[in-house]
Amino acid sequence: MKRGSALILALWTIAVLSVMVIAFAYEARQQKGINVYVQRRNRASHLIDAGKILAEIVLLDYKNAKEWSQDEDAAALLEDDAWYEAKRDLKTTSKCTVGPVYLDETYPESALVMVEIESSNSRSKGVININELYQGSDGTSDKNVDARWWMIFRSHNIPEELDTERDGRIKLWNILIASWKDWRDSDDTVTSIDGEECGAEDEWYEEMEKKFKNVDEDVKNELKRRPRNGPIPDIHELAYVRGFRDYPQVLTGGVINPWADEKERIEVKGIMDLFCTEGPLKINVNNCRNLDTLVTIPGIFDKTEVDRDDVLEEAMEVAQAIVDTLGVEPDDDDVNPNLSSWPYKDWSDMLKRIENNGDSRVKSSDIGSEAKEYLSFALEDDAIFKVKITVESDGMQRVCEAECYVKDNKVRYVKWVDDIPQVEE
């Protein structure tokens, strides 16, 4: 009996010790894995810092980049400035890529850094600063704001008037424009168009809040929103403005009158992607490929005949010609033949190239001189840049994105997001 108890006790002791050994081994293995992960992540963080430095080298000196010439010595330029090509690309096309730069050229898989930079206007969408699409009481803002809104609505098939379930027939364009003005301006006067109050100040939003009491908490918080009386920091704030919040399809797209008979339903394109909330009034014509953006520019559309049914069609032809001519090599001896598009140097160069393009539908005379107020041909001093840094090290990849601008010879960051998730194709 004693021998049996001793044997059982010994077996239990061995079992407990075995579990403890396994637990210690597992913990050690986990700790080792954590240490390796931390080590790799720290190394990747250092590479991100390196990518940030590379981005700043380009951003702080791109304006001094030399123009391309046939007799340039690329090897000598590279020896003098390893990043001159990226600086030149950013200067001429408003976007560039640095790298990939390998930590060890003989072992590329070890670690790499790649930096992509583009100005806000180098993207096909989101290039109209909506805070500038506004005329203040001092008259210093866009005096053609109403006509530009009309072209935005036309190009997105948003009806000027709409038969609604609740309010009957409304002048939708007037409500949208006036309500945006009241949200943006600093006074409490409701904006009128054609003698009719179409906008909305605090009183209108207060009435709507009282009207919709039995709603969930999130909607209640949204109903408490009031006009900002100044520039908006986020384009999604438009969703709280009268008209835009009543008909969200104006922003996102879709059928704007789903209550109507099927044959009378109107499919609209959302306008939100056209806008940003920072950056200059002018649009860099060399990098904007969005025709819906270009047709909002007076001079590209005929603002004196904006009510004509075919004004949008004509403006689309002019905008298309501007974009297409960028892909036609200029008749110039000193032009880089290795490019796929050639930016316009200035206003005169754009008109000359469009005239010589051979497109019988559009002539340079079809572009009004007022377009000069809205077009730029180089990056503005207050341009906003989007920077994307990608690093890889020992099988780990990290991607960071930032938005920044250059002022007083310093890169100033307005946004920084670590570890952007990558979508697998």
N, C-alpha and C positions, 0 to 999 in steps of 0.2 A: 504494500500500500504506500509506504513511504517512498519507495523507488519510483512508483507511478506518478506521485505528486511532484517529485523532483524533476522527472522527465517533462511533465506538462509545464512546470515553471520554467524549465530551461528553454523549451520550445517557444513559450510566450515571450521570454526575454529576447530570444533570437529574432522573433517576428517583429517585436517592437524596435529593436536595434536596426533591423533591415528597413523598416518603414522610415525611421529617422535618417538612415543613410541615403535612402532614395529621395526623401524630402530635401535633405541638404544638397544632394547632387542636382536635383531639379532647380532649387533656388539658386545654386551657383551658376547653373546653365542660363537661367533667366537673367540673373544679374550680369552675366557675361554678354548676353544678347542686348540688354539695356545699355551697357557700357559701349558696345560696338555701335549701337544706334545713335547714342549721344555723341560719340566721337565722329561718326559720319555726318550727323546733322551740324555739329559745330564746324566741321570742315566745309560743308555746303554753305553755312552762314558766312564764312570768310570769303567764299567764292562770290556770294551775293554782294558783299561789300566791294569786292573787286569789280563786279559788273556795274555797280553804282558809280564807282570812280571812272570806269570807261565811258559811261553815259555822260558824266559831267565833263569829261575831257572834250567830247564832241559838242555838247550843248554850249559850252562856254567859248568855243572858237570856230563854230561852223560858218559864221558870217565872214570870216577872213579866208575861207577856202578859195583857192585859185580856180578860175574858169578853165574849162578844157581847151586845149589847143593841139593842133596837129603835130607840132614839133616838141611836145613836152617829153621829158625824160621821166618815165614812171618809176624807174629804179631809184633815181636820185630823189624824187619826191617822197618815196616810201622810206628812204634812209633818213630824210629830214623830218618826216612826220608819218608814223606808222598808220595813222588813222585818217589820212587826208581824203581817201576815197569816201569814207563814211561822212565826213564833214561836207564834202562836195555834194553828195547825194541828198543830205538833209537840206542844204542850201538851195538846191535846184528842184528837188522833187518833194520836199517836206517830209521825207521819211528815209530811213537808212537802217542797215543791219551791221552790227560790229561782231565779227566772229563767224563761226565758233572759234574761240581761242582755247587751245589745249594747254593744260598744265605741263604735259610732257608730250612733245610732238612724236617721240618714238613709241609712245604708249597712249594713243588717243582715248582709249576706253577708261583711263584713270580718272580724268576730270576735265570738264570743259565749262566755258562761260560763253553765253551768247546774249547780246543786247539788241533789242529792236526799239527804234524811236520813230514816232510819227507825230505830226502836229494834228490838232483837232480837225483842221480843214483837210487833212489828207485822207480822212475817212469819207466814204460815200454818203454817210448819214450823220445827222446830228451836228450840222455846221452852222445853222442859223441861231445866233444868240437871241433867244426869245425876249430877254430883258431889254434888248435894243429894238425889238419889233414893237415900238411904242412911241407915241408922241406926247411929250409932257407939256404942261402949260407954258413952259418957258420956250417952247418951240425948238429946243436943241436936239431933239431926237428925230426919228425917221418921219419926215413929212409925207411920205408915200405909204404910210403904214396900212391904211384901209385897202388901197389897191393891191398891196402885197398879200394881205390876208385873203382878198378875193381870189387871187391866183392860186394860193395854197388850197383854198376850198374847191376851186374849179378842177385843179389837177388831181384832187382826191375824191372827186365825184360827190362832194357833200352838197346837198340841195340848198339853194338860197332860202326857200320857204319849205315848210314841212307840215303836213297834216298829222296832228298828234291825237292821242286818245283823251288826254286830260285837258289840254289848253286849246284844242281846235287848231286852226292854221296859224303858225307862228313864222316870223321872219328870223330864221335860224342864224344866218350870217350876222345880222345886227346884234342879236343876243350874245353870240360868242365874242364878237369884237368888243362890244361895249362892256361886257362883264369882265373881260381880260383887262381892259383899261382901268376899270374901277378897282380891280384887285391889285393892280400895279401902281396906280397913282396915289398921291398922299392926301387927297381931299376926301370929303364925305359926300360929294355931289354925284348923284346918279347920272351916268352918261346917257345923253339922248341922241338919237339918230333920226333925221327927218322929222323932228318935232315929237318923237315918241321916246319915253324912257325905256331903254332896253338893257341897261346894266344892272348892277346889284352892289349895294353897299351893306353895311352891318345890319340894317333893319330887315332887308330881304332874307338874310341868312338866319336871323333870329326867328323870323316867322316860320321858316322851314323847320327849324329845330323844334318849335312848339307843335308843328303840324304832325311830325313823325315822332311820337313819344314811345310807342310800343315797338321798339327795335332793340337789337342786341347792343351790348356795351361798345363793341368796336364801331358800329354805325353811329352811336350816340357821340363818341369822341370825334368822329369825322364831321358830324353836323355842328360841332362846336367851333369849327374852323371859321375864321373871319379874314377879310381881305388883309393881305400883308402890308399894303401901302408902301411898297418898295420892291426891289428886285427879288426874284425867287431864287433860292439856292439849289432847288431840285426840280427837274422838269415834271416829275410825277405830281407836283403840287397843283398842276393844271386840273387834275381830276377833282379838286374841291371847288372849282370855279363854276358859277352858274352856267348852264348850257353844256359845258364839258362834262359835268357830273350827271346832268340829266340825260345826256346822250353820249355815254362813254365810247360808243363806236367811232365817234369823231377822232378820238385819240388812238384807239386800238384796232379799228377796222371791224367790219362785219355788216350785218343788216341793220340799218338805223331805224327802220320802222317795222319790226317783226309782227306788229298787230295788224298790218294792212293785208289785203288780199295778196296772194302769192305773186300775181302779175304786177302788182304795184309796189312791191318791196324794192328798196334801194340798197344796193351793196356799195359800201364806201371803203376807201383805204384809210388806215389810221395815219395821223399826221405827227404823232409823238416822235418818231424816229428822225424827223427833220431837225429837231431842236437840241440845243445845249443851253447852258445857263451862264457860261463864261466865254471869254474870248472877244475878239474884235468884231465890229459891225461888218467890216468888209469880208468877202468870201474869196479865198485864194482860188482863182479860176484854173490854175494849173493842176489842181489836185481834186477838185470837186467833180465827180462823175455822175452825180445825181441830178437828172434833168428836172425833177420836181423842185429841187432847190434853185436851180438856175433860172427857171421860168418865173420866180418871184422877184427878179431883179428888174426894176424899171429900166427901159432901154432894150432889154431882151424881150420884154412884152411891151406893147404900145399902150401906155397908161392913158393916152388921150382917147382911146377907143376900147377901153377895157370891157365895155358892155357888149361888144360884138361877140357873136356865137363862136367865131373862128379865131378869136384872139389867142386862145390856149394852143390851138393847132399850129399857128404861126410861131408862137413863142417856143414851142417844142422843136420846131425845125431849126430855129436859130440856136437854141441850146445844144441840139445834136450836132450842128455844124461846128460849134466851138469845141465840143469834146472830140469830134472826129478829126479836126485839123491838128490837134495835138499829136496825132499819130502819123502825120504827113511830114516827112523830113524837110526842113526849111531849105530854101535856095540860098545857102550860105556856105562859103568855103571853109569857115572855121566852125564846123558843127560836128559833134561826136557821132559818127555813123553807127556806133555799137548800141545805141539806145533804141528802145521800142517806142518812145514818145519824146517830144522835144518841147519843154515848157516855153510859154510865151515870155519874151523878155520884158515887154511893157505893152501899153495900150496900142501904140502904133504898130508894133510887131504883130499883135493879134489881128488887127484889121487887115494888115497887108497879107498875112498868110491865109486868112479866110477869103479874101478877094482873089488870091492866086490859086486857091484850092481847086477851082474848076467845078464847084458845086453850083449849078445853074439856079437852084432854088433859093439860095441865101447869098446875099452880097454884104459887103462891109457896111453899106448904107442902111441895111436893115437893123443895125445895132445903134440905138440912140446914145448920144453922148452922156446922158445922165447915168448910164451904167458905170461910168468911171468912178462915181461916188461909192459904188458898192463892190467893185472888183479890186483885188490886189494881185500882184504877180510875184510876190516874194513873201516870206514869213514876216508877220508884223512883230513889233517889239514886245507886244503883250501876248504873243501866241502861247497857247497852252499845249504842252507836249504830253503824250502818253508813252511811258517807258515800260517795256516788258523785259525782265531779266530771267533767263533760263539757265540753270546750272545742273550739272550731273557729276556725281562723285561716288565711286564704288557701288554703282547700282542704284543710288538714290538720286531722284530728280526733284528739284524745287523750282517753282515759278513764282515770281513776284511782279506786281504791277504797280505803277505809280503815275500820278499826274503832277506836273510841275511847270514852272515858268522861270525865265531868267531875268533877274533884276539886279542892278548894281554889281554886275560881274559875279553873281552868285546864283546857283540853282536853288529855287525855293519850292518845296514840296507842299502840295495842297491835299494829297491823298497818297496813302501807301497801304497796299494789301499784300500780306504774306501768304504763301502757300495757296496759290490759285489752283483749284481742282482742274485736272485735265480730263477732257471728255475723249474716250476712246472711239476711234472711227470704226 
